Amino acid sequence: DADAPGFGVGISVEADTTVSGNVVENAPLYGMQIGWGPYLRNVVATGNIIRKVGTGIAVSVVEGAGTAIISDNVIDDALNGAIIGQRWADPATADLAQSGNAGYAHLTVERNHVS
């Protein structure tokens, strides 16, 4: 089980950040959390390995959220999905690793390897 909000996340970012070359393992909530509500701007997450987590990458899909590029990551054994759009703490999309940006123009989701 995940701890209280704020705990159980491997890496959390909101704005003007590149997240690259990390290994995240055994994070019970999210391997990576990108944005919170409208607090998302200019984030690139690429070349990371995320494994044995609740959700691989949670990314904000709330109105007003800014640009995020999520590409070329390896996501292995994510119990609740590899890349999930969230409205604050609530899942709001199917797995974006399978469907791309799913109509969210602020997102680019491509070339992630899921197993």
C-alpha positions as CSV (number, residue, x, y, z in Angstrom):
1,D,0.0,0.0,0.0
2,A,1.0,3.6,-0.6
3,D,1.8,6.0,2.2
4,A,-0.1,9.2,2.7
5,P,0.0,11.8,-0.2
6,G,3.6,13.0,-0.7
7,F,5.1,9.7,0.1
8,G,5.5,6.6,-2.1
9,V,6.7,8.6,-5.2
10,G,10.1,8.0,-6.7
11,I,10.5,11.4,-8.5
12,S,8.1,14.3,-8.5
13,V,8.5,17.4,-10.8
14,E,6.3,20.3,-11.8
15,A,8.1,22.8,-14.1
16,D,11.1,23.7,-16.2
17,T,12.8,20.3,-15.6
18,T,14.4,17.5,-17.5
19,V,14.3,14.1,-15.8
20,S,16.7,11.8,-17.5
21,G,18.8,8.7,-16.8
22,N,17.3,7.7,-13.5
23,V,16.4,4.3,-12.2
24,V,13.3,4.2,-9.9
25,E,12.3,0.9,-8.3
26,N,9.8,-0.2,-5.6
27,A,7.9,3.1,-5.4
28,P,4.4,2.0,-4.2
29,L,2.4,5.0,-5.6
30,Y,4.1,6.4,-8.7
31,G,7.6,5.8,-10.2
32,M,7.4,9.4,-11.4
33,Q,4.8,12.1,-10.9
34,I,4.8,14.9,-13.5
35,G,2.7,18.0,-12.5
36,W,0.0,18.5,-10.0
37,G,-3.3,19.9,-11.3
38,P,-2.5,22.9,-13.5
39,Y,1.1,23.0,-12.0
40,L,2.9,21.5,-15.0
41,R,5.1,23.4,-17.4
42,N,8.0,22.4,-19.7
43,V,8.9,19.0,-18.4
44,V,10.9,16.4,-20.4
45,A,11.1,12.8,-19.0
46,T,13.2,10.6,-21.2
47,G,15.6,7.7,-20.8
48,N,14.5,6.5,-17.4
49,I,14.0,3.0,-16.1
50,I,11.0,2.6,-13.8
51,R,10.2,-0.8,-12.4
52,K,8.1,-2.6,-9.7
53,V,5.9,0.4,-9.0
54,G,2.2,1.2,-8.5
55,T,1.9,3.4,-11.6
56,G,4.9,4.0,-13.8
57,I,4.4,7.7,-14.6
58,A,1.5,9.8,-13.5
59,V,1.1,13.0,-15.5
60,S,-1.4,15.9,-15.0
61,V,-4.2,16.2,-17.6
62,V,-6.0,19.0,-15.8
63,E,-7.1,22.0,-17.8
64,G,-4.3,24.6,-17.8
65,A,-1.5,22.1,-17.5
66,G,1.5,22.9,-19.6
67,T,3.8,20.9,-21.9
68,A,5.3,17.5,-21.0
69,I,7.3,15.2,-23.2
70,I,7.5,11.6,-22.0
71,S,9.6,9.4,-24.3
72,D,12.0,6.6,-24.6
73,N,11.5,5.3,-21.0
74,V,11.6,1.6,-19.9
75,I,8.6,0.8,-17.6
76,D,8.5,-2.7,-16.2
77,D,6.0,-4.2,-13.8
78,A,3.8,-1.2,-13.2
79,L,0.7,-2.6,-11.5
80,N,-1.7,0.2,-12.3
81,G,-0.5,1.2,-15.7
82,A,2.7,2.5,-17.3
83,I,1.7,6.1,-18.0
84,I,-1.6,7.4,-16.6
85,G,-3.1,10.9,-17.0
86,Q,-4.3,12.2,-13.6
87,R,-6.6,14.9,-12.4
88,W,-4.9,15.6,-9.2
89,A,-4.8,12.3,-7.3
90,D,-7.4,10.6,-9.5
91,P,-6.6,8.5,-12.6
92,A,-8.4,10.1,-15.7
93,T,-7.1,8.2,-18.7
94,A,-6.3,4.7,-20.0
95,D,-2.7,3.9,-20.3
96,L,-1.1,6.6,-22.5
97,A,1.8,4.3,-23.3
98,Q,-0.6,2.5,-25.5
99,S,-2.7,5.4,-26.8
100,G,-0.2,8.3,-27.1
101,N,-1.4,11.7,-25.9
102,A,-5.1,10.5,-26.1
103,G,-6.2,14.0,-27.2
104,Y,-4.3,16.0,-24.7
105,A,-2.5,18.5,-26.8
106,H,0.0,19.5,-24.1
107,L,1.4,15.9,-24.0
108,T,3.8,14.1,-26.2
109,V,4.0,10.4,-25.2
110,E,6.0,8.2,-27.5
111,R,8.5,5.3,-27.9
112,N,8.2,4.1,-24.3
113,H,8.9,0.4,-23.8
114,V,6.5,-1.3,-21.4
115,S,6.8,-4.9,-20.1
